[in-house]
C-alpha cells in the first residue's frame, strides 16, 4: 500500500509552525485541552462556513487567557458591522472555555496561495455543477500566476455524475514532497453534490525555507509581537469604554447643578 504522510505534520517544528501553542503538564489536561481546541475550531468554522473564507484557526493559551487567531481572506465578514460579530464570537468562546478570550483577525493577502481556500473554491464550483476539469484548471492557473512554484490537485468521486467513481489528478510545476525544507501547503476539501461527495486534495509549493535557528526565532518573535499589538489595542478599547461610561455618569450631575 502507499506509504504517504501528511505534508504539514511531516514538517512540523521546522518549516511549518504548530497550529496550537500551549503546554499540558498532565495527560488528563492534554486530553481536555485537545478536545477543547476541536470545539473552538468547530464553533468558528461552523458559524462562518458559508462566507467566512477561513483558512486556519490558531490557538494560544496562557495562564489566565486564551488567544485565538483566525486567518481569513474576508476579515470584514468575520468582524461584522462595528465589530458586533467579533464581540458575539468572543462571548461564545468565553462561555465555552470559561477563560478570558482574545480574538485576532489576520487577513490572507493572496488566497490563491492558500491550499484550504483553493480547495474550498473548487468545491463551491463543483456544487454549482461546473465541469470539474475546468474548475481545477482555472484554480491552478490563478495559483501559478500568483507566484507559486507548483500545484497538484486530486479530485475523487463520481466526477461529472458518472455511475462509477474515479480519481483524476492534475499537476503544474513541481511539488517536492520528500524535500523537508520545501514550503508545501496541503488541504482536503469536500464538495457535497446531489450525486454524492467529491473529495478534493490540494498541494501548493511556494519555495524553500532553511529551518535555521534565526528563521525559527524570527517566526516566533513575529507571533509574539502580533499578540502584544492586539493586546495593546484591546487595552485601549477597554480604556475608551470605561472613560465613556465615566463621562456618561458625570453628565446627570452637571445637569442637576445647572437646574439648581
C-alpha positions in Angstrom: 0.0 0.0 0.0 1.1 3.6 -0.4 3.3 5.0 2.3 2.0 8.6 2.3 2.4 11.0 5.2 0.7 14.4 5.8 2.9 17.2 4.3 2.3 19.6 7.1 2.7 17.1 10.0 5.9 15.9 8.3 7.4 19.4 8.5 6.1 20.5 12.0 8.8 22.3 14.1 10.8 23.1 11.1 9.3 24.8 8.0 5.8 24.6 9.4 4.7 26.0 12.7 2.2 24.4 15.1 -1.5 25.4 14.9 -1.8 25.4 18.7 0.7 26.8 21.3 0.2 25.5 24.8 1.7 23.0 27.3 -0.2 20.5 29.5 1.6 19.1 32.5 -0.8 16.1 32.9 -2.2 13.6 30.5 -5.8 14.4 31.6 -5.2 18.1 30.8 -3.8 17.3 27.4 -6.9 15.3 26.5 -9.2 18.0 27.8 -7.4 20.9 26.0 -7.2 18.9 22.7 -10.9 18.3 22.8 -11.5 22.0 23.7 -9.3 23.0 20.7 -11.6 20.9 18.4 -14.7 22.5 19.9 -13.3 26.0 19.3 -12.4 25.3 15.7 -15.8 23.7 15.2 -17.6 26.7 16.6 -15.7 29.2 14.4 -15.8 27.2 11.2 -19.4 26.3 11.7 -20.5 29.9 12.2 -18.7 31.2 9.1 -18.8 28.1 7.0 -20.7 29.7 4.0 -18.9 33.0 3.6 -16.1 33.4 6.0 -13.3 32.0 3.8 -11.4 30.8 6.9 -8.1 29.1 6.1 -7.0 28.1 9.6 -7.6 28.8 13.3 -4.5 29.1 15.6 -4.9 28.8 19.4 -2.5 30.0 22.0 -3.1 29.5 25.8 -1.6 31.5 28.6 -2.1 31.0 32.4 -5.3 33.1 32.5 -6.3 33.9 29.0 -6.9 32.4 25.5 -5.7 33.9 22.2 -7.5 32.7 19.0 -6.1 33.9 15.7 -8.4 33.5 12.6 -6.7 33.6 9.2 -9.2 34.6 6.6 -9.5 36.1 3.2 -12.6 38.1 4.2 -11.9 39.8 7.5 -14.9 42.2 7.1 -17.4 39.3 7.3 -15.7 37.9 10.5 -15.6 41.4 12.2 -19.1 42.5 11.2 -20.6 46.0 11.3 -18.9 47.9 14.1 -17.2 44.7 15.4 -20.5 43.2 16.6 -19.9 39.7 15.2 -16.4 39.6 16.8 -17.9 40.5 20.2 -20.5 37.8 19.9 -17.9 35.2 19.0 -15.7 36.3 21.9 -18.6 35.9 24.3 -19.3 32.4 23.0 -15.6 31.4 23.3 -15.5 32.6 26.9 -18.7 30.6 27.7 -17.1 27.5 26.1 -13.7 27.7 27.7 -14.5 29.7 30.9 -11.4 31.8 30.2 -10.8 35.4 29.2 -10.6 35.2 25.4 -9.0 37.5 22.8 -9.5 37.3 19.1 -7.0 38.3 16.3 -8.2 38.5 12.7 -5.4 38.0 10.2 -6.1 38.8 6.6 -4.7 36.5 3.9 -3.5 38.8 1.2 -3.1 36.1 -1.5 -5.9 33.5 -1.1 -4.7 31.8 -4.4 -1.6 30.6 -2.5 -3.6 29.0 0.4 -4.4 25.3 -0.2 -7.5 25.4 2.0 -9.1 28.4 0.2 -8.2 26.9 -3.2 -9.9 23.7 -2.3 -12.9 25.5 -1.0 -13.3 27.5 -4.2 -13.1 24.3 -6.3 -15.7 22.6 -4.1 -18.1 25.6 -4.4 -17.8 25.4 -8.2 -18.4 21.6 -8.3 -21.5 22.1 -6.1 -22.7 24.6 -8.7 -22.3 21.9 -11.4 -19.3 23.5 -13.1 -17.2 20.9 -15.1 -14.6 19.6 -12.7 -11.7 19.8 -15.3 -12.5 23.5 -16.0 -12.7 24.3 -12.2 -9.4 22.6 -11.4 -7.6 24.1 -14.4 -8.7 27.7 -13.7 -7.7 27.3 -10.0 -4.3 26.0 -10.9 -3.7 28.9 -13.4 -4.6 31.5 -10.8 -2.3 29.9 -8.3 0.7 29.7 -10.7 0.1 33.4 -11.8 0.2 34.4 -8.1 3.7 33.2 -7.8 3.5 29.5 -6.7 6.3 27.2 -8.0 4.0 24.2 -8.3 0.5 22.9 -7.5 -1.1 19.4 -7.6 -4.9 18.8 -7.3 -6.5 15.4 -6.9 -10.3 15.1 -7.2 -12.0 11.8 -6.4 -15.6 10.6 -6.5 -18.5 10.5 -9.0 -16.9 13.0 -11.3 -19.4 14.5 -13.8 -22.2 12.4 -12.2 -20.7 9.2 -13.5 -22.0 5.9 -12.2 -18.6 4.6 -11.2 -16.4 6.8 -9.0 -12.8 7.6 -10.2 -9.8 9.7 -9.3 -8.4 12.4 -11.5 -5.0 14.1 -10.8 -3.8 17.3 -12.4 -0.4 18.9 -11.8 1.5 22.0 -12.8 5.1 23.0 -11.8 6.8 20.9 -9.1 5.7 19.7 -5.6 8.8 18.1 -3.9 7.0 16.2 -1.1 10.2 14.5 0.1 12.2 17.7 0.5 11.9 18.8 4.1 12.8 22.4 3.5 10.1 22.8 0.9 7.2 25.0 2.0 4.2 23.0 0.9 0.6 23.8 1.9 -1.9 20.9 1.9 -5.6 20.8 2.4 -8.5 18.4 1.9 -12.0 19.7 1.0 -15.3 18.1 0.1 -17.9 19.1 -2.4 -21.4 17.9 -1.4 -23.1 17.4 -4.7 -26.5 15.9 -5.5 -24.9 12.7 -6.7 -22.5 12.2 -3.8 -19.5 13.7 -2.1 -16.4 14.6 -4.2 -13.1 14.8 -2.3 -10.5 17.4 -3.3 -6.8 17.4 -2.2 -4.6 20.4 -2.9 -0.8 20.7 -2.6 0.8 24.1 -3.2 4.6 24.6 -3.3 5.7 28.2 -2.7 9.5 27.8 -2.3 12.2 26.6 0.1 12.9 27.7 3.7 16.0 26.8 5.6 14.8 26.0 9.1 17.8 27.7 10.8 17.7 29.0 14.4 17.5 32.6 13.1 14.5 31.8 10.9 12.7 29.9 13.7 13.4 32.7 16.2 12.1 35.4 13.8 8.9 33.4 13.3 8.3 33.1 17.0 9.1 36.8 17.6 6.6 37.8 14.9 3.9 35.7 16.5 4.6 37.2 19.9 4.7 40.8 18.6 1.3 40.2 16.9 -0.2 39.1 20.2 1.3 42.1 22.0 0.0 44.5 19.5 -3.5 43.1 19.6 -3.4 43.1 23.5 -2.5 46.8 23.4 -5.4 47.6 21.1 -7.7 45.7 23.4 -6.5 47.6 26.4 -7.0 50.9 24.6 -10.6 50.0 23.7 -11.3 49.0 27.3 -10.0 52.3 28.5 -12.2 54.2 26.0 -15.3 52.2 27.0 -14.6 52.8 30.7 -13.9 56.5 30.0 -17.2 56.8 28.1 -19.1 55.2 31.0 -17.5 57.6 33.5 -18.4 60.6 31.4 -21.9 59.4 30.9 -22.2 59.0 34.7 -20.9 62.5 35.3 -23.3 64.2 32.9 -26.5 63.9 35.0 -24.7 65.6 38.0 -23.9 68.6 35.7 -27.5 68.9 34.6 -28.7 68.9 38.2 -26.2 71.6 39.1 -27.4 73.7 36.2 -31.0 73.3 37.4 -30.2 74.5 40.9 
